[in-house]
Amino acid sequence: MRVAIVPFEFPVLSETFVINIATGLIDNGHDVGIFPLYGKPVDVNSIHPVVNKYGLLNKTSYPPRMTLMKKELYLPLFFRFLFLEKDFDIIHFQFGTAALKCLPFRYLKFFKGRWVVSFRGFDISSVLKEKGADIYRTLFKKADL
């Protein structure tokens, strides 16, 4: 099975759940690609040793970047072009808010594969308080799990 994992950034030392999902899938014979919406974190000096052991950086495709006023910016709108050469059976968004950002692409059928969305911490606490209880209504209808 081909699985795309979509966090906001990768690798992030505190987000071992992304690493565990990727390595667990690899250990079970699945083909994994990691597609961070925003690219590399600011501090990449501390990388979990498992990232190197499994070669996860070689399985990671970062979105295009541009420099604006001496600041490097990632272009998440163009993120979908990373998927053009590959079809995935499953696209696993690591955060509900990441899936929300990509929801327009779901309507346009740019992504092939079933959508799985995980909700973590702020997705189900501060986001709901700030945006309201209906923020994920459409996502719940469009995601597969």
Summary of the structure (lengths in Angstrom):
residues: 145
radius of gyration: 15.2
end to end distance: 16.6
largest distance: 44.9
contacts: 392
relative contact order: 0.17
helix: 39%
strand: 18%
